[in-house]
Amino acid sequence: MHGNSDISRVINASLSRIRIPTPIDRVYKDECMFSFDTPETETGLYVCLNSFWGLGRDYVELFHGKTKNNIYLHCRRIKKKIVKDHSEGPEKKITRLAIGVEGGFEGNEVHEYDIEELYQLAILPGFHFIPISSNLIPLKIMVSIEGVKVAESATKLAELEALAGTWDGEVRRVSKHANALVQLDNGKKIPPRGWKCEADSCLLTENLWLNLTDGSILCGRKYADGSGGNNHASDHYVLCRFPLAVKLGTITPDGKGDVYSYDEDDMVEDPHLVKHLAHFGICVASLEKTDKSMIEMEIELNQRQSEWNAIQESGTQLKPLYGPGYTGMLNLGNSCYLNSVMQIIFSIPSFQNRFSDEKSFERCNLDPSNDVLVQMTKLCLGLTTGKYSQKKELDGETIEPIGINPFTFRAIVGKGHREFSSKRQQDAQEFFLHFVNLMEHFVRNENPVDIFKFEVEDKVVCDVSGMVRYTHRIESCLPLPIPLTSATNRAEVDAYEAKKAELESSSNKALIGDLVRPNIPFEACLDMFNSPGQIDFFSTGAGRNCTGTKYTRLASFPDYLVIQLQKFMAGEDGIPKKLDVAVDMPLELDLSPIRGHGQQANEVLLPEDDKPTPVVDDVVVKQLIEMGFQLNAAKRAVISTGNSGAEAATNWIMLHLEDPNLNDPLEEGGGGGAPFIPDPVAVSSINGMGFTTEQATKALKATDNNVERAIDWIFSHQDEIMETGDSGIGGTAVQIQQKYTDGPGKYTLFGFVSHMGPSTMSGHYVAHIFKNGRWAIFNDSKVAESEKLPKDLGYLYFYKRATS
């Protein structure tokens, strides 16, 4: 195109392809579909006026070549520094807690930069630019441009959808029940102190909530880490439907307090709280704040200084790192678990090689935001190329890179998952296993997750007959128990705990001193894993139920080994607690002594036979269900512990919380019962994915004919599927070829993920990775050289096979 006439001709020829955004259109004007370019990138963002896809400069020509769409709105945002007038007074105080945001707070924003938005029309091929004020632009295109400019971005809409029903500490709205709240004239008067839960047999004196309708005082919900109340306040709402309750101990003399609306399922404001409390004889002027507000509980979490400071290397001058492999990731609100795991994943060469090929972009014909492989490639390139990890100069000041925004990636990997699609904090180990399963679904050839897989060999020796049984399973993570009794500083720990208990009882907590945590040798964890255990089972060699000795070994050693330290265990009261311990994890690791070697020449295998239907103690099952466990998990625990009581079953569940089949239906034993009939439509669907009828039937039987769960079951039980032989329709045996690597058992530590906080459902994760001869800390968007490596406080450890 050499002049206005040529440009006008291209524009007019393209008018039929121009669309005006409608309310159902997604307008991707914040970020490129294939990269992390934004309007703030120097080359800007190109929004197609037909598909409304946003495209960076590196990909707009690729898109034009595939679609022949010529007309794009070029968007550019430029920061301009504002000279602040400090005579206007101090900055506004912090008024909003940002849970999951770095630092824990998000103040009322003080703009140091002004944003100038620039728009122009871009014509391809050739990148010809026209000011949007030009009379060369037809009315239809102008209307389309204005529609793009005023439309809510697709990213913002998706985030709002994900945020629906959540609360992250923002200003609370006034409850719809506040103005016309019904209060019963039951004569009840509440004393200013000395409260306890009014539920039968509940003696809790903390976390108490006063119902503002009938004046009942009941304990709050049980928290995710097992602490808190016994749910009596919420149970009361279910019975009576009285909507508002205020947390006792949070009420201040100015009439403020934590008010929760069960009907609205949110923390709310009650502007009439003083009047509502006076109904029950409470004078707020005489009250003292004695309990933590919901915000303070989060802040207290951020003040676990010993653990937080050590893991985040606080107090040291960390040197920022830039360039390829040192790109940070924005915290989207409790997304640090994802950020930490994916930083380590994409530091592994096999993942870099698999997902650095841009051909997946060329093959993508549908919405890239819903394509797992496209988003994997996008994230890989964003983290590894260094494009988004460069210092910039603005008005003489250095602007640090803010990292890339993993919102679209998090949305696609969490799609359809109740937990990972939410903005709640999650367990990094559970996310890692979810990621492995996701890759099993979407990557068929040269799947890099195979490098994590290893075969576990379980051997059971019948204590009566002496015969043995071998079973094998495929795992991607090795969980190791933590034996507290093996602490090398046991005397110091006991002295600290005794002093702590004494001072807490006398309210002199400030004198407790520095935390003393147990120091556990790694060898003790490995020995505990390697130790034989006693089980009860039906022995086909003895012909009856008897005891057996179980040995667990690794039948193969993967190229990359992931070790989880089981820091979350059941306490004496059955409540899961985090073990605040230090484990001396080695930089070099040799697991050769725990390799399994299969059946030995002097061993006789137990005969194969149908197992009788196991006897289940229904009383113990009921107790476990009342504790919040699901029916199948309760039955499996009771059977696995040989009906030895609720305590043993509870401990078994806590040790197997990560088992993918924990809540799956139990397989029926032999000896009668109606035969299982698979849903023929479900069988056909699974056959279409390449699995045999017998494999489909086995999966459907384990999942009550639920086809979606059956498919997930197949991918998480491939060791069992491998054992499935004849298809049952006269064909030859077809098996899934399970791929995993094997080699010497010597490893080198190259990365670990650490968790701070009392529960996997709260707190913060960071990653440390060994790159280019040095350790680096990846704390969301901040990437720096590590100075004090806290490798004894990690949670997930990533080892690679030693090269020599």
NUVOMAR-454837 format. One record per residue (C-alpha): x, y, z. Coordinates in steps of 0.5 Angstrom, whole numbers, padded with zeros to 4 digits, always signed. Last residue first. Example, Ala and Ser with C-alpha at 12.3 -4.5 7.8 and 13.67 -1.06 7.14 Angstrom:
<sites>
+0027-0002+0014/+0025-0009+0016/
</sites>
This chain:
<sites>
+0056-0078+0076/+0051-0074+0073/+0046-0074+0079/+0039-0076+0078/+0035-0070+0079/+0032-0068+0086/+0026-0064+0087/+0024-0062+0095/+0016-0061+0097/+0016-0058+0104/+0022-0054+0106/+0025-0052+0112/+0031-0055+0112/+0033-0052+0105/+0033-0045+0108/+0038-0042+0104/+0041-0036+0107/+0044-0032+0101/+0039-0033+0095/+0040-0029+0089/+0033-0026+0087/+0027-0026+0084/+0021-0022+0086/+0014-0023+0083/+0012-0029+0087/+0018-0030+0092/+0023-0034+0087/+0029-0035+0091/+0035-0037+0087/+0041-0041+0089/+0047-0041+0084/+0051-0045+0079/+0047-0043+0073/+0041-0045+0077/+0039-0048+0083/+0032-0046+0085/+0028-0044+0091/+0021-0043+0091/+0016-0039+0096/+0009-0041+0099/+0005-0037+0103/+0000-0038+0109/-0007-0041+0109/-0010-0048+0106/-0004-0052+0107/-0004-0050+0115/-0001-0047+0120/+0003-0042+0116/+0009-0042+0111/+0011-0047+0106/+0017-0048+0102/+0018-0051+0095/+0024-0054+0093/+0029-0054+0088/+0036-0057+0085/+0037-0063+0090/+0042-0068+0087/+0040-0075+0086/+0043-0082+0086/+0039-0088+0085/+0042-0091+0079/+0037-0091+0073/+0029-0092+0071/+0024-0087+0067/+0017-0088+0067/+0012-0090+0061/+0006-0094+0063/+0004-0097+0056/-0004-0098+0057/-0005-0105+0056/-0009-0109+0050/-0010-0117+0051/-0013-0120+0045/-0020-0119+0042/-0026-0124+0044/-0030-0118+0047/-0028-0119+0054/-0022-0114+0053/-0017-0119+0055/-0012-0117+0060/-0013-0111+0066/-0006-0111+0070/-0004-0105+0066/-0011-0101+0069/-0009-0103+0076/-0002-0099+0075/-0006-0094+0071/-0010-0092+0077/-0010-0084+0077/-0011-0084+0069/-0016-0089+0069/-0020-0086+0075/-0020-0079+0072/-0024-0083+0066/-0028-0086+0071/-0030-0080+0074/-0032-0077+0068/-0036-0083+0066/-0040-0084+0073/-0042-0091+0073/-0041-0092+0080/-0034-0090+0080/-0030-0096+0081/-0035-0100+0077/-0034-0095+0072/-0027-0096+0072/-0027-0103+0071/-0032-0103+0066/-0028-0098+0062/-0022-0103+0062/-0026-0109+0060/-0029-0105+0054/-0022-0103+0052/-0019-0096+0052/-0018-0092+0046/-0021-0085+0048/-0027-0088+0044/-0028-0094+0048/-0029-0089+0054/-0035-0086+0051/-0038-0093+0049/-0037-0095+0056/-0041-0089+0058/-0046-0091+0053/-0047-0098+0055/-0047-0096+0063/-0044-0102+0066/-0047-0108+0070/-0044-0110+0076/-0046-0117+0078/-0051-0117+0084/-0048-0120+0091/-0045-0126+0092/-0038-0129+0095/-0032-0124+0092/-0031-0118+0095/-0034-0111+0092/-0029-0106+0090/-0029-0100+0095/-0032-0093+0092/-0027-0088+0091/-0026-0083+0097/-0018-0085+0098/-0017-0086+0091/-0012-0080+0090/-0009-0082+0096/-0006-0075+0099/-0010-0076+0105/-0007-0082+0107/-0003-0081+0113/-0009-0077+0116/-0014-0083+0114/-0009-0088+0118/-0009-0083+0124/-0017-0083+0124/-0017-0091+0123/-0013-0092+0129/-0016-0087+0133/-0023-0090+0131/-0022-0097+0133/-0018-0103+0131/-0023-0105+0126/-0017-0108+0122/-0013-0102+0120/-0014-0102+0113/-0022-0104+0114/-0023-0098+0118/-0019-0093+0114/-0023-0096+0107/-0030-0095+0111/-0028-0088+0113/-0025-0086+0106/-0032-0089+0103/-0036-0085+0107/-0033-0078+0107/-0029-0075+0113/-0032-0070+0117/-0031-0072+0124/-0039-0075+0124/-0037-0079+0118/-0031-0082+0123/-0035-0084+0128/-0040-0087+0124/-0035-0091+0121/-0033-0093+0128/-0040-0095+0129/-0041-0099+0123/-0035-0104+0124/-0033-0106+0117/-0033-0114+0116/-0029-0115+0109/-0033-0118+0103/-0028-0125+0102/-0022-0124+0097/-0023-0128+0091/-0016-0132+0090/-0009-0132+0088/-0005-0136+0092/+0001-0133+0096/+0008-0133+0093/+0013-0137+0095/+0020-0134+0097/+0027-0137+0096/+0029-0135+0089/+0027-0128+0091/+0021-0124+0088/+0022-0117+0086/+0028-0113+0087/+0026-0107+0091/+0031-0101+0091/+0031-0098+0098/+0039-0098+0099/+0040-0095+0092/+0037-0088+0095/+0043-0084+0095/+0042-0077+0096/+0046-0070+0095/+0044-0064+0097/+0041-0067+0103/+0035-0065+0107/+0036-0063+0114/+0029-0063+0117/+0027-0057+0121/+0020-0058+0124/+0014-0054+0125/+0009-0060+0125/+0003-0057+0122/-0003-0060+0125/-0009-0064+0123/-0014-0065+0129/-0015-0072+0132/-0014-0070+0139/-0007-0073+0140/-0005-0069+0133/-0006-0072+0126/-0001-0070+0121/+0001-0065+0117/+0009-0064+0116/+0009-0070+0111/+0015-0068+0108/+0014-0069+0100/+0019-0072+0096/+0019-0071+0088/+0024-0075+0084/+0027-0073+0077/+0030-0078+0073/+0026-0083+0076/+0028-0089+0080/+0025-0096+0080/+0022-0102+0084/+0022-0097+0090/+0021-0101+0097/+0015-0102+0101/+0015-0108+0106/+0009-0110+0110/+0009-0116+0115/+0002-0120+0115/-0003-0121+0121/-0008-0126+0120/-0015-0127+0117/-0016-0134+0114/-0014-0139+0109/-0007-0139+0111/-0004-0138+0104/-0010-0134+0102/-0009-0129+0107/-0014-0124+0109/-0011-0118+0112/-0009-0115+0118/-0002-0110+0117/+0004-0110+0121/+0010-0105+0118/+0017-0106+0116/+0021-0100+0116/+0023-0096+0110/+0019-0090+0111/+0021-0089+0118/+0029-0090+0116/+0028-0085+0110/+0025-0080+0115/+0031-0082+0120/+0036-0081+0115/+0033-0074+0114/+0036-0072+0121/+0030-0068+0125/+0032-0062+0128/+0026-0060+0133/+0024-0053+0133/+0026-0048+0138/+0023-0041+0138/+0026-0035+0140/+0024-0033+0147/+0018-0034+0152/+0018-0028+0155/+0013-0024+0151/+0008-0030+0153/+0007-0028+0160/+0000-0029+0161/+0001-0034+0167/-0001-0040+0163/+0003-0038+0157/+0009-0037+0161/+0009-0045+0164/+0007-0048+0157/+0012-0044+0153/+0017-0046+0159/+0016-0053+0158/+0016-0053+0151/+0023-0050+0151/+0025-0055+0155/+0022-0061+0151/+0025-0058+0145/+0032-0057+0148/+0032-0064+0151/+0030-0067+0144/+0036-0063+0140/+0037-0069+0135/+0030-0070+0134/+0028-0078+0132/+0022-0078+0137/+0019-0073+0132/+0019-0078+0126/+0017-0075+0120/+0014-0079+0115/+0016-0079+0107/+0012-0078+0101/+0015-0080+0095/+0011-0076+0089/+0010-0079+0082/+0007-0086+0084/+0006-0092+0080/+0004-0098+0083/+0006-0105+0084/+0004-0111+0088/+0008-0117+0091/+0005-0122+0096/+0009-0127+0100/+0008-0134+0103/+0011-0135+0110/+0004-0139+0112/+0002-0135+0119/+0006-0128+0119/+0004-0127+0111/+0009-0123+0108/+0007-0117+0104/+0011-0114+0099/+0009-0107+0096/+0014-0105+0090/+0013-0097+0088/+0014-0096+0081/+0017-0089+0079/+0014-0083+0075/+0017-0076+0075/+0020-0076+0069/+0014-0079+0065/+0011-0071+0067/+0015-0069+0060/+0010-0073+0056/+0013-0075+0049/+0007-0076+0046/+0000-0076+0049/+0000-0069+0052/-0007-0067+0054/-0010-0072+0059/-0004-0074+0062/-0002-0067+0063/-0008-0066+0067/-0006-0072+0072/+0001-0069+0073/-0002-0062+0074/-0007-0065+0079/-0001-0068+0083/+0003-0062+0083/-0003-0058+0086/-0004-0063+0091/+0003-0062+0093/+0002-0055+0093/-0004-0055+0098/-0008-0049+0096/-0010-0042+0098/-0017-0040+0096/-0018-0036+0090/-0022-0042+0087/-0021-0046+0080/-0016-0050+0084/-0021-0052+0089/-0027-0055+0086/-0024-0057+0079/-0028-0056+0073/-0022-0051+0070/-0016-0050+0075/-0011-0051+0069/-0015-0047+0065/-0016-0041+0070/-0009-0041+0073/-0006-0041+0066/-0011-0035+0064/-0009-0031+0070/-0001-0033+0070/+0001-0025+0070/+0008-0024+0068/+0013-0021+0073/+0013-0014+0075/+0020-0012+0072/+0024-0007+0076/+0023+0001+0074/+0030+0004+0075/+0029+0012+0075/+0032+0017+0071/+0025+0019+0068/+0024+0012+0067/+0029+0007+0066/+0028-0001+0065/+0030-0007+0068/+0029-0013+0064/+0025-0020+0066/+0019-0020+0062/+0023-0022+0055/+0027-0027+0059/+0026-0033+0055/+0024-0038+0060/+0018-0035+0064/+0014-0032+0059/+0016-0038+0054/+0014-0043+0059/+0008-0040+0060/+0005-0039+0053/+0007-0046+0052/+0003-0049+0057/-0003-0044+0055/-0002-0047+0048/-0002-0054+0051/-0008-0053+0055/-0013-0049+0050/-0018-0045+0053/-0015-0038+0053/-0013-0040+0046/-0020-0040+0043/-0020-0044+0037/-0016-0045+0031/-0009-0047+0035/-0004-0051+0030/+0000-0045+0029/+0000-0043+0037/+0002-0050+0038/+0008-0049+0033/+0011-0044+0038/+0016-0050+0041/+0018-0048+0047/+0013-0053+0051/+0017-0060+0050/+0024-0057+0050/+0023-0053+0057/+0019-0059+0060/+0025-0063+0059/+0030-0058+0061/+0027-0057+0068/+0027-0050+0070/+0020-0050+0068/+0017-0055+0073/+0021-0051+0078/+0017-0044+0077/+0011-0048+0076/+0011-0051+0083/+0012-0044+0086/+0007-0040+0082/+0002-0045+0083/+0002-0045+0091/+0003-0037+0090/-0004-0036+0087/-0007-0034+0094/-0009-0027+0091/-0007-0027+0084/+0001-0027+0086/+0004-0024+0080/+0010-0029+0077/+0017-0027+0077/+0022-0028+0071/+0029-0031+0072/+0030-0036+0067/+0032-0032+0062/+0034-0025+0065/+0034-0021+0071/+0036-0023+0078/+0035-0018+0084/+0041-0018+0090/+0038-0020+0096/+0040-0016+0102/+0039-0020+0108/+0034-0019+0114/+0028-0023+0111/+0031-0030+0107/+0023-0031+0105/+0024-0038+0109/+0028-0036+0115/+0023-0029+0116/+0017-0033+0115/+0019-0039+0120/+0021-0035+0125/+0016-0029+0124/+0010-0032+0124/+0007-0025+0123/+0003-0026+0117/-0001-0031+0120/-0003-0026+0126/-0005-0021+0120/-0010-0026+0118/-0013-0027+0125/-0013-0020+0125/-0017-0019+0119/-0022-0024+0122/-0022-0020+0129/-0018-0023+0134/-0021-0023+0141/-0021-0019+0147/-0024-0012+0145/-0027-0009+0151/-0034-0008+0153/-0037-0002+0157/-0038+0003+0152/-0042-0003+0148/-0047-0003+0153/-0050-0010+0152/-0057-0011+0155/-0060-0016+0150/-0063-0011+0146/-0057-0006+0147/-0053-0011+0142/-0058-0009+0137/-0058-0002+0138/-0050-0002+0138/-0050-0006+0132/-0055-0002+0128/-0050+0000+0122/-0049-0008+0121/-0043-0009+0116/-0042-0016+0113/-0038-0022+0113/-0041-0026+0108/-0045-0032+0107/-0051-0028+0105/-0056-0032+0109/-0051-0034+0114/-0049-0026+0115/-0043-0025+0119/-0042-0019+0124/-0034-0018+0126/-0035-0012+0131/-0036-0004+0131/-0040+0000+0136/-0035+0005+0138/-0033+0001+0145/-0031-0005+0141/-0034-0011+0139/-0029-0017+0137/-0029-0021+0143/-0036-0024+0142/-0036-0025+0134/-0043-0022+0132/-0049-0026+0129/-0054-0025+0123/-0059-0029+0119/-0063-0033+0124/-0065-0039+0120/-0067-0043+0126/-0065-0050+0125/-0059-0048+0119/-0058-0042+0123/-0056-0046+0130/-0052-0051+0126/-0048-0045+0124/-0047-0043+0131/-0045-0050+0133/-0040-0051+0128/-0035-0054+0133/-0030-0049+0134/-0023-0046+0131/-0018-0051+0130/-0018-0057+0125/-0013-0053+0120/-0019-0051+0115/-0022-0048+0121/-0028-0051+0125/-0034-0046+0125/-0036-0042+0130/-0038-0043+0138/-0045-0041+0140/-0048-0036+0144/-0056-0035+0143/-0058-0028+0143/-0065-0030+0140/-0064-0025+0134/-0057-0022+0134/-0054-0029+0135/-0048-0028+0139/-0041-0032+0136/-0036-0035+0140/-0029-0036+0137/-0026-0038+0145/-0030-0040+0151/-0031-0047+0148/-0035-0052+0153/-0039-0056+0149/-0043-0062+0152/-0049-0059+0150/-0049-0052+0146/-0049-0046+0150/-0041-0044+0148/-0038-0040+0154/-0038-0033+0156/-0035-0030+0162/-0035-0022+0159/-0040-0017+0158/-0046-0021+0161/-0052-0022+0156/-0059-0021+0158/-0065-0026+0155/-0072-0023+0156/-0074-0027+0150/-0077-0021+0146/-0074-0024+0140/-0070-0019+0135/-0072-0019+0128/-0067-0015+0124/-0071-0010+0119/-0065-0005+0118/-0059-0010+0118/-0062-0016+0114/-0060-0013+0107/-0053-0013+0111/-0049-0007+0109/-0043-0009+0105/-0036-0010+0107/-0030-0006+0105/-0025-0011+0102/-0022-0017+0106/-0021-0022+0101/-0029-0025+0101/-0031-0030+0096/-0038-0031+0093/-0036-0029+0086/-0029-0028+0085/-0028-0033+0079/-0033-0029+0076/-0030-0023+0077/-0024-0025+0075/-0027-0028+0068/-0030-0021+0067/-0023-0018+0068/-0019-0022+0064/-0024-0021+0058/-0024-0014+0059/-0030-0010+0060/-0032-0006+0054/-0031+0001+0053/-0025+0001+0049/-0027-0005+0045/-0034-0002+0043/-0031+0005+0041/-0027+0002+0036/-0033-0002+0033/-0037+0004+0033/-0031+0008+0029/-0030+0001+0025/-0037+0002+0023/-0037+0010+0022/-0031+0009+0016/-0024+0011+0018/-0021+0015+0013/-0023+0021+0016/-0018+0020+0021/-0019+0021+0029/-0017+0014+0030/-0010+0016+0028/-0008+0011+0022/-0002+0006+0022/+0000+0002+0017/+0003-0005+0019/+0005-0008+0013/+0000-0013+0012/-0004-0011+0015/-0008-0004+0017/-0007-0002+0024/-0012+0004+0027/-0009+0008+0033/-0010+0009+0040/-0006+0012+0046/-0008+0011+0053/-0003+0016+0058/-0003+0013+0065/+0000+0018+0070/+0005+0015+0075/+0006+0016+0082/-0001+0014+0084/-0002+0013+0091/-0007+0007+0092/-0011+0006+0098/-0007+0001+0101/-0006-0006+0099/-0004-0010+0105/-0001-0017+0106/+0006-0016+0104/+0005-0019+0098/-0002-0021+0096/-0005-0027+0099/-0010-0023+0103/-0010-0016+0101/-0013-0013+0108/-0016-0006+0106/-0015+0001+0110/-0008+0003+0110/-0007+0010+0112/-0008+0015+0107/-0001+0019+0105/+0001+0025+0109/-0001+0032+0107/-0002+0036+0101/+0005+0039+0102/+0008+0033+0099/+0006+0035+0092/+0008+0029+0088/+0011+0030+0081/+0008+0025+0077/+0012+0020+0072/+0009+0019+0066/+0007+0011+0064/+0005+0010+0057/-0001+0005+0055/-0001+0003+0048/-0007+0000+0044/-0007-0002+0036/-0014-0003+0034/-0013-0008+0028/-0016-0009+0021/-0013-0014+0016/-0017-0021+0018/-0014-0026+0013/-0015-0031+0019/-0009-0035+0018/-0004-0030+0016/-0007-0025+0020/-0006-0029+0026/+0002-0030+0025/+0002-0023+0023/-0001-0021+0030/+0004-0026+0033/+0011-0022+0035/+0007-0015+0036/+0003-0018+0041/-0004-0020+0040/-0011-0019+0043/-0017-0023+0040/-0023-0019+0039/-0025-0024+0034/-0027-0019+0028/-0024-0012+0030/-0017-0016+0032/-0014-0012+0038/-0006-0011+0037/-0002-0009+0044/+0003-0005+0045/+0010-0005+0042/+0013-0002+0048/+0009-0007+0053/+0004-0003+0057/-0001-0005+0052/+0000-0012+0054/+0005-0017+0052/+0005-0024+0056/+0005-0028+0050/+0000-0032+0046/-0007-0029+0047/-0004-0022+0048/-0006-0019+0054/-0011-0013+0057/-0015-0012+0051/-0018-0019+0050/-0026-0017+0049/-0030-0023+0050/-0037-0022+0046/-0043-0024+0050/-0045-0016+0051/-0044-0015+0044/-0037-0012+0041/-0038-0009+0034/-0036-0013+0028/-0031-0012+0022/-0031-0017+0017/-0036-0014+0012/-0031-0008+0012/-0025-0011+0010/-0026-0009+0003/-0027-0002+0005/-0021-0002+0009/-0016-0005+0004/-0019+0000-0001/-0018+0006+0004/-0011+0004+0005/-0009+0004-0003/-0013+0011-0004/-0009+0014+0002/-0002+0012-0001/+0003+0007-0002/+0000+0000+0000/
</sites>
